[in-house]
């Protein structure tokens, strides 16, 4: 088996494998769950070769039997500057040995990413995905679990909203980063966004806490009590896409419940369903939403592989200066 960079002549075969996996997933998963995997960077996204991606194919007897694709984080970042990569897709053709092809593709991607200077590789996988062992074998470890909760008709339970609620204003980003660090376990924040600069560069749809562009279809509010203790963003869906709610809140009762009610109030008279993506350590927000008509749509595993360790710059100590007299 030979692994090489994908070329234009491989596109037809790659798209054929991708369509085949789409059909299988569509049959197995609810429509809303399938839509979520398409809109997020779950291991099913496929970006055209014209975008900044790494794509490699496995070839056996002159036939492409699998491919893997990764992109810089955030998406579209020049790969020459990317230090963090997101695995977007891994497919093995029907009839091929996935236990052989998939690990080989993952290993090749890791080697190529390291040569390009990447520090970490991330991947988002549906729970119990059959390709999970291919990443485990190559040293990927789970650092978080993500639950997507979904409601056809969210139910607001109270009109009592958090004290200190106000719209987001310029200059709040640094306060929100401090909130992110408070609600996120250190082991997670050190991987995703150890610095404010890295946090702000995250793709707005990928990570809870990232601030995206604000417009008529978005509303963002913070709970300001000298320090920011909560944040909510509502984004209108278009077409088949549900409305999206995002939250960050300290686990201090009754803040999560009040913030959930306020978030639902932002939906107004919308007839569209709503969903929200929350991590395992956001259990207080998950519980609040489940009490308001939301159910768990799907669970995803977030995995990471450290390609190179960060070595902090040594602190230069001032030498002793002798004094005379």
N, C-alpha and C positions, 0 to 999 in steps of 0.2 A: 504493500500500500504506500502510495506517495502523497505527501501533503505539500501543497504549493499555494501561492497567492491566486485568488480568483481573477479571471479575466472576462472580457465581454462575451466571449464564446460560451462561457459557463452560465450566463444569466438564465437562459431558457430552462436548463436543468434545475437551477436553484429555485426559480419561481415555481416549477412543477412540484418540487419537494415541499415548498412552503404552502402551496395551495392544498396539497394532500394533508398536511398537518392541520390546516385551518378547518377542513371538513371534519376531521376526527374530533377536534376540540369543540366545534360547533355542535356536534351530535352529543357530546358528553357533558357540556357545561350549559347552564342557563344563558340566555342571550345577554343579560346584564353583566354576567361574569366574563363572557367572551369580549364584550365591549371594553371592560376595564383593562383586560390584558392588552388590547390593541392600543389604548390611549396611554397606558403607562409603559415603563420599560421592562415589563415582564418578559420572560424568555420566549418571545414569540414575535417581537417586532422585527420588521425588515425594512432597512433604509436603502434607497438606491445607491449604486456605486458612485454616483456623482457627488454624494455627500461625503463628509470626512469620516470614513470608516475603515477599519481593517477587516478584510474578509479572506478566509482561506478555505480551500476545498480539499477533501480527501478523494483520491483517484485510485481506482483498482481496475486493472485490465482495460485501461483507457476510458473508463466510465466514472463519472462523479457519483460518489456514494454518500457524501455528507458535506456539510459546510458549517462554518462558525463565523460570526460577525460581532464586532465590538466597535464602540464609538467613544470619543472623548466625553468627559463629564465636565461642564454641561454639553448637551448634544450640539454638534456643529463646531466645537472648538477645534482649532488647528491641531492636528495630531502631533505636530512637531513640538508643541508646547504642552500637550496634555500630560499630566502626571497621574491622573486617575482615569481609568477606562471602565466602561459599563458593557458587559456582555449582553448583546441584544438577541442573539439567536444561535441555536445549535440544533441542527437537523441531521438525521441519519435516514437514508433512503430505505423504503420497505424492502425486506429481503436481505438487508445487510446486517452484519453483527454489530449492534450498537455498543456492546461491551468492549469491542475492539476499536471501532471507529471513533466514538465520542471522546473517550479519554485521550486518544492520540491528537484529536483536534484541539482539545482544551490545553494539552501540554504544549503544542506548537504555538498557540496564541500566547500563552504565558511567556514562552521563550522570546517571541518576537516583541511583546510588550516591554519586557525587561531590556532588550537591546535598544529600544526606542527611548528608554529613560523613565518609563512609567513606574510609579511606586506601588500602586494597588489596583486590583481588578475586583469590581463588584458584579454581582449577578442577583437578579430577583427571580425566584422560582415558585411556581404553584406548589402548595403542600402535596407531598407524596408524588411528586413528578418522577417519571421513570428515568430521567436523565440526571437526577440528583447524585447517584453514585459516581458519575463521570467527573463531577466537580470535587466530591469528597476525596477521591483517590489522588487528585492533584493538589491537595492541601487547602482547599477552600473550607472555611469554617463559618458557621452560622453566628451572626452577631445580633440579630433582631428578628422578630416575627411581626408581620404586618397583617392587620385585619381590615377588610373592606366591608363596611356596614351599609345597608341599602334599605330604602323605604319608598313604597309607592306613594303613600300619603303620610308624611311626617306629622306627628301630633304634638302641638305645643301644650304643656301642662300648666303653665303659669305665665302671667304677664309681669312677674317680679324679676327684674333684670339686675345684674351685678352693679353695685355702687362703684363709681369711678369710671363708668363706661363712656368712651368718647371715640370719634373717628380717628383713624391713623393720620398722623401728620408727619411732615418732613423732620427728620432727625430721630424718629422712633426706631430705626433699624438697629442701632446699637443696643437699645433697651430690649428689643426683641431677641437679639442674640444672647443677651444675658439671661433672658427667660428660657431660651432654648437650652442653654447650658445647665440651668437649674432643673428642668423637667426631664432632661436626657441623661441616662447613665453615662458616667465618664468613659467607659469602654466603648460606647457608641459614638459619642461626640468627638473623641480623639481620632476615630477612624473617618468620620464623615466631614467634620468641620472643626478642626482643632483651633483655627483662628477665625476672626471675624471676616477677613478677606475671603477665605475659602467658603465660609457659610454663605456669604452674599453672592458668590459665584454659582451656587447650586441652581440647577434647573428648577424653576418655580413649581412645576407640576410633580416633581420627584420627591421632595423632602418636606415633611411637615415643618413649617417655620420659615420657608423661603418666601420672600416678598416678590411678587411678580408685578408687571405693569398694571396700573390701576386705571379703570375706565368706567363707562356707564354700566357695563355688565358685571362689575365687581364692587363689592362693599367690604371694607375692612374696619374693624374696631379693636381697640385695646381696652383693658381694664387697668386704669392707672390709679394706684393707691400709693403715691410717692414713688414707688417702683412699679413696673409693669408686671402684673400677676396673671394676665389672661389675654388671649388674642383669638379673634375669629375672622374668617374670610368666607364670603359667599360669592360664588361665581355662577352665572347663568349658563345653562346648557343650551346647545343649539342642535336642531334636528333631533336625532335619536339620543343625543348625549344628555344624561341627567344633570340637574343642578349639583354643584359641588360645595360641600362645607368643609372647612379646615379649622382645626382648633389647636391651641396650646393653652394649658392652664395648670396652675399649681393644684395639687390634690388636697385642697382645703375646702371642706363642705361649708356652705352650699354652692360654692363658685362653679363647679362643673355643671350642676343641674341648671343654674341660672343662665350660664353661658350657652348651654344647649338650647334652652328656650329662646334666648335672644337670636341665636343663629337661625333657628327655624322661623322666627318672625321675619327675618330678612328675605325669606323666600316669597313672602306676600301671598298673592293669589295664584301663584304658578301651579299649573296642572302637571308639570313634569315631576318624575320621581327625583329623589336626592340620594347622594351617597357621600361617604367620608372615609378616608384612609387613616387609620390610627395604628400606632405601634403597641406592642404588648405592655409597655410601661405606661401607656395612656389608658389603663383599665378604668380609671374613674370617669373618663369621657365616654368610653365604650358603654359602660353601665348606664350613664345618663341618657345616651342616645337609644339604647335598647329599651329603656322605659318610655320612649316617645315614638314607638312604631318602627324602629330600625331593627333589622336582623343581619346576622353575619352572612355576607354573600360568598366570600372566599377568604382563605388564609394563604399568605405567601411567606416564603422564607427569604431573608436577606443574607447573602453570603459574601465573604470577602477573602481575598488572598493577598497577603503581603508579599510583593515582589522584591522590595528592598526596604530595609529598615532605615528610618530617619535617625540620623546621628546629630544631636544638638551641637551647635557651635561651641567650642570650648570658651569658657569665660577667662579672659586675660586678666590676671591679677597684677595689681601694681607691685612692682618690686620695692623692697625697703631702701629708702634713701638715707644713707648715713648723715648724721648731723655732727658738726664739730663745734666745740667751744660751749 
